């Protein structure tokens, strides 16, 4: 069997993962390197954004809306490579120099449609409100020209090549930074151990996982502690 050629960083994660779970035989058809990569990719793309939201993965979603843009505008987070989008949201007119305005962000349709009744006919103008609901963005008023939109987002940017599952999102980076190595290995180990009912070992690994998760979060805590966090509406 031909072994998967792993990029720098992935090999170290898999080595730790094999040691922790006891899956040390690379020729075991149930735990080839490709299968181990799949386990890691699942963890970092689906569980990691919920478990640990680090400062370095906060980003912006930039796009344009025009009078012909669908409104509501469908939002496919998986395709975009985001786990969430949220306030703050900004709007600017590219034809007017030096201008940028906040968009009033709503996620409660009852509040939003109290201000902007859903079936009214509106005069085209620069949008000042946006509703994020049901994986759609609804802008009010309707745009009268092209506008640039910027919305805060949390990105999913980690993926290892070499697995059997293919992710077509080419924006995913291929190698995580070094300080995530043990956190990713121990987090992924929990999935393998639970899948095979090894709950005693699972409980042992959980204690170590919590330690490495806290170490990863410490960077974000330190970053946020240096500034006052303002409420977002």
N, C-alpha and C positions, 0 to 999 in steps of 0.2 A: 504494500500500500504506500502511495506517495504521500509524504507528509506535507502539510500546508506550510508554505514559506510565510512566516509571520513578520510583520514590521517591528521595528524597534519599539519597545513598550508593551506590545501585545504579548510577546513571549514571556515577559516577566509576570504579567497578570495571570496568564494561563499556568505558569509554573507554580505560583502561590495557590491558585485555585485547585490545581491537582493535589497539592500537598494537603490542603485543608480538608478536601472532600475524600481523600484516599483514592482518587481516580488517577493513578500515576502511570498507567499503561497506555501509551499513545496509540498502540495497535488494537486496543479494545474497540470493536465496531460501534459500541454504544457511547463511547467517549473519545472520538477522534478529535484532533485539533479543530476541525471545522465545526463540530457540534459544540465544543467548548466556546468557540467564538460566537456561535449563535446565542448561547446562554448569556454571554457577556453583553452582546449587542441588545438583547431583550432587556436586560437590567438597566443599561445606561440610557436607552431610548424611552423606556416606559416607566420604570420605577424610580430611577435616579432623579428625574425632574420633580417627582412628588416628594421624595425623601429629603433631598438636599437642593435648595435653590441658592446657588452661589452667585456672588456679586459679579464675577467675570462673565457669566452667561446672560446677564441682562443686556438687552439690545433694543433696537428700533425696527419697526416694520414701516418702510417707506414705499408709497405707491401714489398713483394719480387717480383722480376721479374727474369725469367730464359729464356734460349733459346727457350723454348716451350710456353712461355706466349704469349697470343694473342697480336698482335701489328698491329693496334691500340687496346688498352685495354679499354673495356667499363667501364664507371664510372656511378654508380647509387647512387646519392647523398642521396636520401631518404632512401635507404637500409643502407648506411653507417652512417646515422644520421648527415650529414653535410648540411649546407645551401650553402656553397661555398668552393672551394679549390683554392689556388693561390700560387704565388711565396712568399717566397723562396722555392726551391726544392733542395734536396741534394741526393747524391748517394754514396754508399760505398760498398766495396768488403768484405764480412764477413771472407774471407780466408786470408786477408791481415791485419795485426794489425795496428791500429791507422791510418786509412785513411778515409777521407770524402771530397767529392768534390761537388761544386755547379753544378746543372743542369741549363743550359741556358733555360729559360722559355719563351715560345711563345704562343700567343693566336691568332695570325694573320697567317693563312695558307699561304698567298702569300709570306710573309717574310720567313717563315720556309722552304717552298719548293724551294725558291730561293737558299738556302744553301744546302738543302738535297732534290734533285729531287724525286718526290713521287714514280716513277716506276723504280728507279735504283736498282741494286744488290749491297748490301753493305757487306764489310768484317765485320764479327762478332768482337765486341770489347766492351769496357765499354761505355755505352751511355753517351753523353755529352750534348745533347739537348733533349727537350721534347716539344711537341705541345699539348695544351689543346684546343680542338675544337669539337663541335658536341657531347658533353658528352663522349669524348674519349681522351685517352692519347696515343700519338704516340712518340716512343723513337727512337733516332738516335744517334750512330749506334745501330745495333741490338745486344742484349747482348750475350756474349760468355760464360757466366757462371751465377751463381746466384748472384744477387745484391740486397742490401737493399735500398729501396727508402723511403724518408721522404719528405712530402709535407705539407706546411702550410694549415690549414683548420679552418673553423668556425663551431662549433658543435651546434646541436639542442639537448639539454640535459634535457629538462623539459617535464614532462608528469604526469598527475594525473590519478590514477586508479579510477574506479567507473563509467566511462562513458559507453555509449552504443557502441561507436566506439572503436575498438580494434587496438592498435598499436603493432605489433609483434616485434618491435625493443627493445630487452631486455636491451640495453645499456642506455636507457633513464632513468634519475633519476626521482624519484617519487615526491619529494617535493622541491619547489624552496626555495632559501634563503629568509629571512624575508624582506629585503629591496625592493624586487620586488613585494610585496603583493599588494599594492595599484595601482602600475603601471599596473599589470596584470588585476586587477579588473576593473579599469576604461577603459583600452584598450578593454577588452572584452565587457564592457557595450556599447561601441560605436557600436559594431557589432549587438547586440540585438536591440538597438534603431533604427539603420538604417534599419534592416530587417523588422521592424514593422512600418516604416514611421514616427517615432516620432522625426522629425527633429528639432523642437524647443528644446526639451530636449537634443538631440544629440549635438547641438551647445553649450549648457550650459556645458555638460559633457566634451566636447572637451577642453575647457579652463583648467579644472582641470587635465585632462589627460596630457596635455602639461607640466604642472607643475611637475607631478610625473615622466614623461619621462625624463625631464631635470635632476631631482634628481638622477635617475638611471645612466644617462650618465655622471654625474659629477665624479663618481668614475673612469671611463675610462679616461675622460679628465685629471684628476689629475695625473693618472698613466702615460699617454703619455707626459704630460707637463714636466716630469722630465728627458726626454731623447730626443735626436734629432732624428727625423724620417727621415730615409734614403730612397731615391727613390728605387723602385723595378722594375727590367726589366726582 
